[in-house]
């Protein structure tokens, strides 16, 4: 699997430095996700189908 070179931050990342969010990178066949507060730590990868299902599952849920 390729190493992500370009991370994109959510447009809903909050104020300040915008470090209260996740970042996503496109790896052609998969998507990589990491915590913007600790980018050197673990990266989770999803197939495009699994990531889409994950995002759909989050829609409509109350924010905490």
CHARMM-style PDB file with segment names, atoms N, HN, CA, C and O in Angstrom:
ATOM      1  N   UNK     1       0.844  -1.176   0.000  1.00  0.00      PROA
ATOM      2  CA  UNK     1       0.000   0.000   0.000  1.00  0.00      PROA
ATOM      3  C   UNK     1       0.891   1.241   0.000  1.00  0.00      PROA
ATOM      4  O   UNK     1       1.947   1.257   0.633  1.00  0.00      PROA
ATOM      5  N   UNK     2       0.462   2.263  -0.705  1.00  0.00      PROA
ATOM      6  HN  UNK     2      -0.396   2.250  -1.218  1.00  0.00      PROA
ATOM      7  CA  UNK     2       1.218   3.507  -0.802  1.00  0.00      PROA
ATOM      8  C   UNK     2       1.190   4.287   0.510  1.00  0.00      PROA
ATOM      9  O   UNK     2       0.269   4.145   1.315  1.00  0.00      PROA
ATOM     10  N   UNK     3       2.211   5.109   0.706  1.00  0.00      PROA
ATOM     11  HN  UNK     3       2.958   5.224   0.052  1.00  0.00      PROA
ATOM     12  CA  UNK     3       2.251   5.999   1.853  1.00  0.00      PROA
ATOM     13  C   UNK     3       1.588   7.313   1.461  1.00  0.00      PROA
ATOM     14  O   UNK     3       1.901   7.864   0.406  1.00  0.00      PROA
ATOM     15  N   UNK     4       0.679   7.826   2.285  1.00  0.00      PROA
ATOM     16  HN  UNK     4       0.424   7.378   3.142  1.00  0.00      PROA
ATOM     17  CA  UNK     4       0.020   9.092   1.948  1.00  0.00      PROA
ATOM     18  C   UNK     4       1.009  10.240   1.843  1.00  0.00      PROA
ATOM     19  O   UNK     4       1.899  10.371   2.684  1.00  0.00      PROA
ATOM     20  N   UNK     5       0.868  11.061   0.835  1.00  0.00      PROA
ATOM     21  HN  UNK     5       0.145  10.955   0.152  1.00  0.00      PROA
ATOM     22  CA  UNK     5       1.728  12.226   0.684  1.00  0.00      PROA
ATOM     23  C   UNK     5       0.948  13.523   0.837  1.00  0.00      PROA
ATOM     24  O   UNK     5       1.538  14.564   1.129  1.00  0.00      PROA
ATOM     25  N   UNK     6      -0.362  13.480   0.647  1.00  0.00      PROA
ATOM     26  HN  UNK     6      -0.841  12.635   0.410  1.00  0.00      PROA
ATOM     27  CA  UNK     6      -1.174  14.687   0.714  1.00  0.00      PROA
ATOM     28  C   UNK     6      -2.397  14.442   1.588  1.00  0.00      PROA
ATOM     29  O   UNK     6      -3.314  13.714   1.209  1.00  0.00      PROA
ATOM     30  N   UNK     7      -2.392  15.059   2.758  1.00  0.00      PROA
ATOM     31  HN  UNK     7      -1.646  15.651   3.066  1.00  0.00      PROA
ATOM     32  CA  UNK     7      -3.503  14.907   3.701  1.00  0.00      PROA
ATOM     33  C   UNK     7      -4.457  16.084   3.561  1.00  0.00      PROA
ATOM     34  O   UNK     7      -4.025  17.224   3.396  1.00  0.00      PROA
ATOM     35  N   UNK     8      -5.748  15.806   3.627  1.00  0.00      PROA
ATOM     36  HN  UNK     8      -6.099  14.880   3.762  1.00  0.00      PROA
ATOM     37  CA  UNK     8      -6.770  16.851   3.565  1.00  0.00      PROA
ATOM     38  C   UNK     8      -7.487  16.905   4.905  1.00  0.00      PROA
ATOM     39  O   UNK     8      -7.869  15.879   5.468  1.00  0.00      PROA
ATOM     40  N   UNK     9      -7.661  18.116   5.399  1.00  0.00      PROA
ATOM     41  HN  UNK     9      -7.351  18.949   4.941  1.00  0.00      PROA
ATOM     42  CA  UNK     9      -8.296  18.331   6.696  1.00  0.00      PROA
ATOM     43  C   UNK     9      -9.761  18.700   6.485  1.00  0.00      PROA
ATOM     44  O   UNK     9     -10.109  19.377   5.517  1.00  0.00      PROA
ATOM     45  N   UNK    10     -10.598  18.258   7.383  1.00  0.00      PROA
ATOM     46  HN  UNK    10     -10.316  17.709   8.170  1.00  0.00      PROA
ATOM     47  CA  UNK    10     -12.021  18.557   7.323  1.00  0.00      PROA
ATOM     48  C   UNK    10     -12.279  20.052   7.361  1.00  0.00      PROA
ATOM     49  O   UNK    10     -11.580  20.794   8.052  1.00  0.00      PROA
ATOM     50  N   UNK    11     -13.286  20.492   6.615  1.00  0.00      PROA
ATOM     51  HN  UNK    11     -13.853  19.889   6.054  1.00  0.00      PROA
ATOM     52  CA  UNK    11     -13.673  21.904   6.661  1.00  0.00      PROA
ATOM     53  C   UNK    11     -14.406  22.223   7.962  1.00  0.00      PROA
ATOM     54  O   UNK    11     -14.656  23.392   8.256  1.00  0.00      PROA
ATOM     55  N   UNK    12     -14.753  21.201   8.744  1.00  0.00      PROA
ATOM     56  HN  UNK    12     -14.550  20.251   8.505  1.00  0.00      PROA
ATOM     57  CA  UNK    12     -15.430  21.364  10.031  1.00  0.00      PROA
ATOM     58  C   UNK    12     -14.461  21.145  11.180  1.00  0.00      PROA
ATOM     59  O   UNK    12     -14.836  20.592  12.214  1.00  0.00      PROA
ATOM     60  N   UNK    13     -13.210  21.576  11.006  1.00  0.00      PROA
ATOM     61  HN  UNK    13     -12.905  22.026  10.167  1.00  0.00      PROA
ATOM     62  CA  UNK    13     -12.170  21.248  11.984  1.00  0.00      PROA
ATOM     63  C   UNK    13     -12.115  22.177  13.182  1.00  0.00      PROA
ATOM     64  O   UNK    13     -11.236  22.027  14.030  1.00  0.00      PROA
ATOM     65  N   UNK    14     -13.011  23.114  13.274  1.00  0.00      PROA
ATOM     66  HN  UNK    14     -13.725  23.236  12.585  1.00  0.00      PROA
ATOM     67  CA  UNK    14     -13.047  23.980  14.444  1.00  0.00      PROA
ATOM     68  C   UNK    14     -12.175  25.201  14.300  1.00  0.00      PROA
ATOM     69  O   UNK    14     -11.555  25.420  13.260  1.00  0.00      PROA
ATOM     70  N   UNK    15     -12.132  26.000  15.360  1.00  0.00      PROA
ATOM     71  HN  UNK    15     -12.636  25.821  16.205  1.00  0.00      PROA
ATOM     72  CA  UNK    15     -11.380  27.250  15.340  1.00  0.00      PROA
ATOM     73  C   UNK    15      -9.929  27.048  15.684  1.00  0.00      PROA
ATOM     74  O   UNK    15      -9.430  25.924  15.723  1.00  0.00      PROA
ATOM     75  N   UNK    16      -9.266  28.139  15.930  1.00  0.00      PROA
ATOM     76  HN  UNK    16      -9.672  29.053  15.898  1.00  0.00      PROA
ATOM     77  CA  UNK    16      -7.845  28.088  16.292  1.00  0.00      PROA
ATOM     78  C   UNK    16      -7.009  27.553  15.158  1.00  0.00      PROA
ATOM     79  O   UNK    16      -7.150  27.989  14.015  1.00  0.00      PROA
ATOM     80  N   UNK    17      -6.144  26.617  15.464  1.00  0.00      PROA
ATOM     81  HN  UNK    17      -6.030  26.263  16.392  1.00  0.00      PROA
ATOM     82  CA  UNK    17      -5.278  26.033  14.455  1.00  0.00      PROA
ATOM     83  C   UNK    17      -5.979  24.935  13.667  1.00  0.00      PROA
ATOM     84  O   UNK    17      -5.395  24.382  12.735  1.00  0.00      PROA
ATOM     85  N   UNK    18      -7.205  24.612  14.018  1.00  0.00      PROA
ATOM     86  HN  UNK    18      -7.679  25.061  14.776  1.00  0.00      PROA
ATOM     87  CA  UNK    18      -7.930  23.580  13.292  1.00  0.00      PROA
ATOM     88  C   UNK    18      -7.407  22.186  13.542  1.00  0.00      PROA
ATOM     89  O   UNK    18      -7.474  21.330  12.660  1.00  0.00      PROA
ATOM     90  N   UNK    19      -6.887  21.944  14.731  1.00  0.00      PROA
ATOM     91  HN  UNK    19      -6.833  22.640  15.448  1.00  0.00      PROA
ATOM     92  CA  UNK    19      -6.290  20.650  15.038  1.00  0.00      PROA
ATOM     93  C   UNK    19      -7.250  19.686  15.724  1.00  0.00      PROA
ATOM     94  O   UNK    19      -6.822  18.657  16.245  1.00  0.00      PROA
ATOM     95  N   UNK    20      -8.515  20.000  15.729  1.00  0.00      PROA
ATOM     96  HN  UNK    20      -8.863  20.836  15.305  1.00  0.00      PROA
ATOM     97  CA  UNK    20      -9.496  19.162  16.413  1.00  0.00      PROA
ATOM     98  C   UNK    20     -10.312  18.391  15.383  1.00  0.00      PROA
ATOM     99  O   UNK    20     -11.535  18.519  15.330  1.00  0.00      PROA
ATOM    100  N   UNK    21      -9.637  17.598  14.573  1.00  0.00      PROA
ATOM    101  HN  UNK    21      -8.644  17.494  14.616  1.00  0.00      PROA
ATOM    102  CA  UNK    21     -10.344  16.905  13.499  1.00  0.00      PROA
ATOM    103  C   UNK    21      -9.538  15.695  13.017  1.00  0.00      PROA
ATOM    104  O   UNK    21      -8.514  15.335  13.597  1.00  0.00      PROA
ATOM    105  N   UNK    22     -10.018  15.101  11.973  1.00  0.00      PROA
ATOM    106  HN  UNK    22     -10.850  15.394  11.502  1.00  0.00      PROA
ATOM    107  CA  UNK    22      -9.289  14.038  11.303  1.00  0.00      PROA
ATOM    108  C   UNK    22      -8.810  14.542   9.955  1.00  0.00      PROA
ATOM    109  O   UNK    22      -9.331  15.519   9.417  1.00  0.00      PROA
ATOM    110  N   UNK    23      -7.823  13.868   9.426  1.00  0.00      PROA
ATOM    111  HN  UNK    23      -7.400  13.074   9.863  1.00  0.00      PROA
ATOM    112  CA  UNK    23      -7.309  14.160   8.095  1.00  0.00      PROA
ATOM    113  C   UNK    23      -7.456  12.897   7.257  1.00  0.00      PROA
ATOM    114  O   UNK    23      -7.371  11.784   7.775  1.00  0.00      PROA
ATOM    115  N   UNK    24      -7.677  13.078   5.954  1.00  0.00      PROA
ATOM    116  HN  UNK    24      -7.746  13.983   5.533  1.00  0.00      PROA
ATOM    117  CA  UNK    24      -7.895  11.959   5.052  1.00  0.00      PROA
ATOM    118  C   UNK    24      -6.937  12.088   3.878  1.00  0.00      PROA
ATOM    119  O   UNK    24      -6.691  13.187   3.383  1.00  0.00      PROA
ATOM    120  N   UNK    25      -6.398  10.949   3.436  1.00  0.00      PROA
ATOM    121  HN  UNK    25      -6.598  10.056   3.839  1.00  0.00      PROA
ATOM    122  CA  UNK    25      -5.527  10.914   2.261  1.00  0.00      PROA
ATOM    123  C   UNK    25      -6.005   9.822   1.315  1.00  0.00      PROA
ATOM    124  O   UNK    25      -6.406   8.742   1.749  1.00  0.00      PROA
ATOM    125  N   UNK    26      -5.959  10.110   0.029  1.00  0.00      PROA
ATOM    126  HN  UNK    26      -5.633  10.988  -0.323  1.00  0.00      PROA
ATOM    127  CA  UNK    26      -6.363   9.158  -1.006  1.00  0.00      PROA
ATOM    128  C   UNK    26      -5.170   8.290  -1.392  1.00  0.00      PROA
ATOM    129  O   UNK    26      -4.123   8.803  -1.787  1.00  0.00      PROA
ATOM    130  N   UNK    27      -5.334   6.972  -1.274  1.00  0.00      PROA
ATOM    131  HN  UNK    27      -6.184   6.555  -0.953  1.00  0.00      PROA
ATOM    132  CA  UNK    27      -4.260   6.023  -1.622  1.00  0.00      PROA
ATOM    133  C   UNK    27      -4.627   5.211  -2.863  1.00  0.00      PROA
ATOM    134  O   UNK    27      -4.212   4.058  -2.984  1.00  0.00      PROA
ATOM    135  N   UNK    28      -5.386   5.781  -3.773  1.00  0.00      PROA
ATOM    136  HN  UNK    28      -5.723   6.717  -3.675  1.00  0.00      PROA
ATOM    137  CA  UNK    28      -5.880   5.127  -4.988  1.00  0.00      PROA
ATOM    138  C   UNK    28      -6.959   4.095  -4.680  1.00  0.00      PROA
ATOM    139  O   UNK    28      -8.126   4.322  -4.999  1.00  0.00      PROA
ATOM    140  N   UNK    29      -6.603   2.971  -4.069  1.00  0.00      PROA
ATOM    141  HN  UNK    29      -5.655   2.787  -3.809  1.00  0.00      PROA
ATOM    142  CA  UNK    29      -7.601   1.929  -3.794  1.00  0.00      PROA
ATOM    143  C   UNK    29      -8.165   1.996  -2.389  1.00  0.00      PROA
ATOM    144  O   UNK    29      -9.155   1.329  -2.091  1.00  0.00      PROA
ATOM    145  N   UNK    30      -7.557   2.787  -1.524  1.00  0.00      PROA
ATOM    146  HN  UNK    30      -6.752   3.329  -1.766  1.00  0.00      PROA
ATOM    147  CA  UNK    30      -7.995   2.920  -0.132  1.00  0.00      PROA
ATOM    148  C   UNK    30      -7.929   4.384   0.289  1.00  0.00      PROA
ATOM    149  O   UNK    30      -7.347   5.218  -0.404  1.00  0.00      PROA
ATOM    150  N   UNK    31      -8.533   4.679   1.433  1.00  0.00      PROA
ATOM    151  HN  UNK    31      -9.005   4.002   1.997  1.00  0.00      PROA
ATOM    152  CA  UNK    31      -8.438   5.997   2.047  1.00  0.00      PROA
ATOM    153  C   UNK    31      -7.767   5.821   3.404  1.00  0.00      PROA
ATOM    154  O   UNK    31      -8.089   4.896   4.149  1.00  0.00      PROA
ATOM    155  N   UNK    32      -6.841   6.706   3.715  1.00  0.00      PROA
ATOM    156  HN  UNK    32      -6.579   7.457   3.110  1.00  0.00      PROA
ATOM    157  CA  UNK    32      -6.162   6.685   5.006  1.00  0.00      PROA
ATOM    158  C   UNK    32      -6.741   7.795   5.872  1.00  0.00      PROA
ATOM    159  O   UNK    32      -7.038   8.882   5.377  1.00  0.00      PROA
ATOM    160  N   UNK    33      -6.902   7.524   7.164  1.00  0.00      PROA
ATOM    161  HN  UNK    33      -6.661   6.641   7.567  1.00  0.00      PROA
ATOM    162  CA  UNK    33      -7.459   8.491   8.108  1.00  0.00      PROA
ATOM    163  C   UNK    33      -6.536   8.559   9.314  1.00  0.00      PROA
ATOM    164  O   UNK    33      -6.079   7.533   9.818  1.00  0.00      PROA
ATOM    165  N   UNK    34      -6.263   9.788   9.778  1.00  0.00      PROA
ATOM    166  HN  UNK    34      -6.634  10.622   9.369  1.00  0.00      PROA
ATOM    167  CA  UNK    34      -5.440   9.968  10.977  1.00  0.00      PROA
ATOM    168  C   UNK    34      -5.984  11.124  11.805  1.00  0.00      PROA
ATOM    169  O   UNK    34      -6.753  11.945  11.307  1.00  0.00      PROA
ATOM    170  N   UNK    35      -5.587  11.181  13.050  1.00  0.00      PROA
ATOM    171  HN  UNK    35      -4.962  10.513  13.454  1.00  0.00      PROA
ATOM    172  CA  UNK    35      -5.962  12.247  13.971  1.00  0.00      PROA
ATOM    173  C   UNK    35      -5.011  13.418  13.752  1.00  0.00      PROA
ATOM    174  O   UNK    35      -3.794  13.248  13.822  1.00  0.00      PROA
ATOM    175  N   UNK    36      -5.551  14.596  13.490  1.00  0.00      PROA
ATOM    176  HN  UNK    36      -6.540  14.734  13.433  1.00  0.00      PROA
ATOM    177  CA  UNK    36      -4.690  15.750  13.212  1.00  0.00      PROA
ATOM    178  C   UNK    36      -3.873  16.190  14.424  1.00  0.00      PROA
ATOM    179  O   UNK    36      -2.842  16.843  14.263  1.00  0.00      PROA
ATOM    180  N   UNK    37      -4.313  15.844  15.632  1.00  0.00      PROA
ATOM    181  HN  UNK    37      -5.150  15.313  15.763  1.00  0.00      PROA
ATOM    182  CA  UNK    37      -3.561  16.216  16.842  1.00  0.00      PROA
ATOM    183  C   UNK    37      -2.303  15.368  17.006  1.00  0.00      PROA
ATOM    184  O   UNK    37      -1.323  15.814  17.603  1.00  0.00      PROA
ATOM    185  N   UNK    38      -2.330  14.147  16.476  1.00  0.00      PROA
ATOM    186  HN  UNK    38      -3.126  13.785  15.991  1.00  0.00      PROA
ATOM    187  CA  UNK    38      -1.186  13.243  16.598  1.00  0.00      PROA
ATOM    188  C   UNK    38      -0.910  12.567  15.249  1.00  0.00      PROA
ATOM    189  O   UNK    38      -1.099  11.358  15.116  1.00  0.00      PROA
ATOM    190  N   UNK    39      -0.467  13.332  14.255  1.00  0.00      PROA
ATOM    191  HN  UNK    39      -0.314  14.314  14.362  1.00  0.00      PROA
ATOM    192  CA  UNK    39      -0.302  12.785  12.915  1.00  0.00      PROA
ATOM    193  C   UNK    39       0.767  11.693  12.778  1.00  0.00      PROA
ATOM    194  O   UNK    39       0.732  10.914  11.826  1.00  0.00      PROA
ATOM    195  N   UNK    40       1.699  11.632  13.702  1.00  0.00      PROA
ATOM    196  HN  UNK    40       1.728  12.265  14.476  1.00  0.00      PROA
ATOM    197  CA  UNK    40       2.750  10.620  13.619  1.00  0.00      PROA
ATOM    198  C   UNK    40       2.298   9.261  14.162  1.00  0.00      PROA
ATOM    199  O   UNK    40       2.998   8.261  14.003  1.00  0.00      PROA
ATOM    200  N   UNK    41       1.134   9.230  14.800  1.00  0.00      PROA
ATOM    201  HN  UNK    41       0.565  10.042  14.929  1.00  0.00      PROA
ATOM    202  CA  UNK    41       0.641   7.975  15.372  1.00  0.00      PROA
ATOM    203  C   UNK    41      -0.075   7.163  14.313  1.00  0.00      PROA
ATOM    204  O   UNK    41       0.111   7.392  13.117  1.00  0.00      PROA
ATOM    205  N   UNK    42      -0.872   6.240  14.734  1.00  0.00      PROA
ATOM    206  HN  UNK    42      -1.022   6.054  15.705  1.00  0.00      PROA
ATOM    207  CA  UNK    42      -1.513   5.266  13.853  1.00  0.00      PROA
ATOM    208  C   UNK    42      -2.379   5.902  12.769  1.00  0.00      PROA
ATOM    209  O   UNK    42      -3.003   6.944  12.968  1.00  0.00      PROA
ATOM    210  N   UNK    43      -2.392   5.241  11.625  1.00  0.00      PROA
ATOM    211  HN  UNK    43      -1.885   4.394  11.463  1.00  0.00      PROA
ATOM    212  CA  UNK    43      -3.236   5.598  10.489  1.00  0.00      PROA
ATOM    213  C   UNK    43      -4.171   4.427  10.242  1.00  0.00      PROA
ATOM    214  O   UNK    43      -3.741   3.273  10.234  1.00  0.00      PROA
ATOM    215  N   UNK    44      -5.436   4.720  10.041  1.00  0.00      PROA
ATOM    216  HN  UNK    44      -5.784   5.658  10.048  1.00  0.00      PROA
ATOM    217  CA  UNK    44      -6.428   3.687   9.746  1.00  0.00      PROA
ATOM    218  C   UNK    44      -6.738   3.774   8.258  1.00  0.00      PROA
ATOM    219  O   UNK    44      -6.908   4.868   7.722  1.00  0.00      PROA
ATOM    220  N   UNK    45      -6.812   2.617   7.584  1.00  0.00      PROA
ATOM    221  HN  UNK    45      -6.674   1.728   8.021  1.00  0.00      PROA
ATOM    222  CA  UNK    45      -7.153   2.628   6.163  1.00  0.00      PROA
ATOM    223  C   UNK    45      -8.478   1.905   5.938  1.00  0.00      PROA
ATOM    224  O   UNK    45      -8.803   0.929   6.614  1.00  0.00      PROA
ATOM    225  N   UNK    46      -9.219   2.408   4.981  1.00  0.00      PROA
ATOM    226  HN  UNK    46      -8.956   3.201   4.431  1.00  0.00      PROA
ATOM    227  CA  UNK    46     -10.510   1.855   4.590  1.00  0.00      PROA
ATOM    228  C   UNK    46     -10.536   1.700   3.075  1.00  0.00      PROA
ATOM    229  O   UNK    46      -9.901   2.473   2.358  1.00  0.00      PROA
ATOM    230  N   UNK    47     -11.267   0.702   2.588  1.00  0.00      PROA
ATOM    231  HN  UNK    47     -11.783   0.073   3.170  1.00  0.00      PROA
ATOM    232  CA  UNK    47     -11.565   0.695   1.160  1.00  0.00      PROA
ATOM    233  C   UNK    47     -12.527   1.852   0.916  1.00  0.00      PROA
ATOM    234  O   UNK    47     -13.175   2.320   1.852  1.00  0.00      PROA
ATOM    235  N   UNK    48     -12.630   2.315  -0.316  1.00  0.00      PROA
ATOM    236  HN  UNK    48     -12.104   1.935  -1.076  1.00  0.00      PROA
ATOM    237  CA  UNK    48     -13.539   3.424  -0.613  1.00  0.00      PROA
ATOM    238  C   UNK    48     -14.974   3.058  -0.235  1.00  0.00      PROA
ATOM    239  O   UNK    48     -15.706   3.899   0.286  1.00  0.00      PROA
ATOM    240  N   UNK    49     -15.380   1.824  -0.488  1.00  0.00      PROA
ATOM    241  HN  UNK    49     -14.785   1.141  -0.911  1.00  0.00      PROA
ATOM    242  CA  UNK    49     -16.732   1.373  -0.154  1.00  0.00      PROA
ATOM    243  C   UNK    49     -16.962   1.411   1.360  1.00  0.00      PROA
ATOM    244  O   UNK    49     -17.996   1.897   1.817  1.00  0.00      PROA
ATOM    245  N   UNK    50     -16.004   0.901   2.134  1.00  0.00      PROA
ATOM    246  HN  UNK    50     -15.164   0.506   1.762  1.00  0.00      PROA
ATOM    247  CA  UNK    50     -16.142   0.869   3.594  1.00  0.00      PROA
ATOM    248  C   UNK    50     -16.157   2.281   4.172  1.00  0.00      PROA
ATOM    249  O   UNK    50     -16.899   2.554   5.116  1.00  0.00      PROA
ATOM    250  N   UNK    51     -15.343   3.184   3.615  1.00  0.00      PROA
ATOM    251  HN  UNK    51     -14.740   2.962   2.849  1.00  0.00      PROA
ATOM    252  CA  UNK    51     -15.321   4.557   4.107  1.00  0.00      PROA
ATOM    253  C   UNK    51     -16.648   5.255   3.830  1.00  0.00      PROA
ATOM    254  O   UNK    51     -17.163   5.975   4.686  1.00  0.00      PROA
ATOM    255  N   UNK    52     -17.199   5.045   2.644  1.00  0.00      PROA
ATOM    256  HN  UNK    52     -16.780   4.461   1.949  1.00  0.00      PROA
ATOM    257  CA  UNK    52     -18.497   5.639   2.304  1.00  0.00      PROA
ATOM    258  C   UNK    52     -19.583   5.134   3.249  1.00  0.00      PROA
ATOM    259  O   UNK    52     -20.428   5.911   3.693  1.00  0.00      PROA
ATOM    260  N   UNK    53     -19.567   3.841   3.560  1.00  0.00      PROA
ATOM    261  HN  UNK    53     -18.881   3.209   3.199  1.00  0.00      PROA
ATOM    262  CA  UNK    53     -20.550   3.277   4.485  1.00  0.00      PROA
ATOM    263  C   UNK    53     -20.365   3.859   5.887  1.00  0.00      PROA
ATOM    264  O   UNK    53     -21.346   4.129   6.580  1.00  0.00      PROA
ATOM    265  N   UNK    54     -19.125   4.052   6.301  1.00  0.00      PROA
ATOM    266  HN  UNK    54     -18.328   3.832   5.738  1.00  0.00      PROA
ATOM    267  CA  UNK    54     -18.828   4.643   7.607  1.00  0.00      PROA
ATOM    268  C   UNK    54     -19.383   6.067   7.692  1.00  0.00      PROA
ATOM    269  O   UNK    54     -20.030   6.419   8.678  1.00  0.00      PROA
ATOM    270  N   UNK    55     -19.136   6.880   6.673  1.00  0.00      PROA
ATOM    271  HN  UNK    55     -18.610   6.594   5.872  1.00  0.00      PROA
ATOM    272  CA  UNK    55     -19.619   8.263   6.658  1.00  0.00      PROA
ATOM    273  C   UNK    55     -21.145   8.289   6.642  1.00  0.00      PROA
ATOM    274  O   UNK    55     -21.752   9.094   7.349  1.00  0.00      PROA
ATOM    275  N   UNK    56     -21.766   7.436   5.859  1.00  0.00      PROA
ATOM    276  HN  UNK    56     -21.274   6.783   5.285  1.00  0.00      PROA
ATOM    277  CA  UNK    56     -23.233   7.382   5.825  1.00  0.00      PROA
ATOM    278  C   UNK    56     -23.797   7.029   7.202  1.00  0.00      PROA
ATOM    279  O   UNK    56     -24.834   7.555   7.607  1.00  0.00      PROA
ATOM    280  N   UNK    57     -23.118   6.149   7.909  1.00  0.00      PROA
ATOM    281  HN  UNK    57     -22.276   5.722   7.581  1.00  0.00      PROA
ATOM    282  CA  UNK    57     -23.548   5.768   9.245  1.00  0.00      PROA
ATOM    283  C   UNK    57     -23.469   6.899  10.248  1.00  0.00      PROA
ATOM    284  O   UNK    57     -24.206   6.908  11.234  1.00  0.00      PROA
ATOM    285  N   UNK    58     -22.581   7.854  10.007  1.00  0.00      PROA
ATOM    286  HN  UNK    58     -21.983   7.846   9.206  1.00  0.00      PROA
ATOM    287  CA  UNK    58     -22.430   8.996  10.909  1.00  0.00      PROA
ATOM    288  C   UNK    58     -23.458  10.093  10.651  1.00  0.00      PROA
ATOM    289  O   UNK    58     -23.772  10.874  11.549  1.00  0.00      PROA
ATOM    290  N   UNK    59     -23.970  10.154   9.456  1.00  0.00      PROA
ATOM    291  HN  UNK    59     -23.715   9.520   8.726  1.00  0.00      PROA
ATOM    292  CA  UNK    59     -24.936  11.208   9.119  1.00  0.00      PROA
ATOM    293  C   UNK    59     -26.187  11.075   9.968  1.00  0.00      PROA
ATOM    294  O   UNK    59     -26.691   9.975  10.193  1.00  0.00      PROA
ATOM    295  N   UNK    60     -26.674  12.202  10.429  1.00  0.00      PROA
ATOM    296  HN  UNK    60     -26.265  13.096  10.246  1.00  0.00      PROA
ATOM    297  CA  UNK    60     -27.884  12.210  11.216  1.00  0.00      PROA
ATOM    298  C   UNK    60     -27.700  11.889  12.686  1.00  0.00      PROA
ATOM    299  O   UNK    60     -28.655  11.967  13.458  1.00  0.00      PROA
ATOM    300  N   UNK    61     -26.489  11.528  13.086  1.00  0.00      PROA
ATOM    301  HN  UNK    61     -25.713  11.464  12.459  1.00  0.00      PROA
ATOM    302  CA  UNK    61     -26.236  11.264  14.510  1.00  0.00      PROA
ATOM    303  C   UNK    61     -25.993  12.579  15.222  1.00  0.00      PROA
ATOM    304  O   UNK    61     -25.379  13.484  14.658  1.00  0.00      PROA
ATOM    305  N   UNK    62     -26.466  12.697  16.455  1.00  0.00      PROA
ATOM    306  HN  UNK    62     -26.965  11.962  16.914  1.00  0.00      PROA
ATOM    307  CA  UNK    62     -26.254  13.952  17.193  1.00  0.00      PROA
ATOM    308  C   UNK    62     -24.769  14.170  17.476  1.00  0.00      PROA
ATOM    309  O   UNK    62     -24.033  13.220  17.740  1.00  0.00      PROA
ATOM    310  N   UNK    63     -24.339  15.425  17.419  1.00  0.00      PROA
ATOM    311  HN  UNK    63     -24.936  16.197  17.204  1.00  0.00      PROA
ATOM    312  CA  UNK    63     -22.945  15.779  17.731  1.00  0.00      PROA
ATOM    313  C   UNK    63     -22.757  15.816  19.224  1.00  0.00      PROA
ATOM    314  O   UNK    63     -23.690  16.139  19.960  1.00  0.00      PROA
ATOM    315  N   UNK    64     -21.592  15.498  19.673  1.00  0.00      PROA
ATOM    316  HN  UNK    64     -20.835  15.236  19.075  1.00  0.00      PROA
ATOM    317  CA  UNK    64     -21.264  15.537  21.107  1.00  0.00      PROA
ATOM    318  C   UNK    64     -20.454  16.748  21.421  1.00  0.00      PROA
ATOM    319  OT1 UNK    64     -20.079  16.959  22.574  1.00  0.00      PROA
TER     320      UNK     64
END
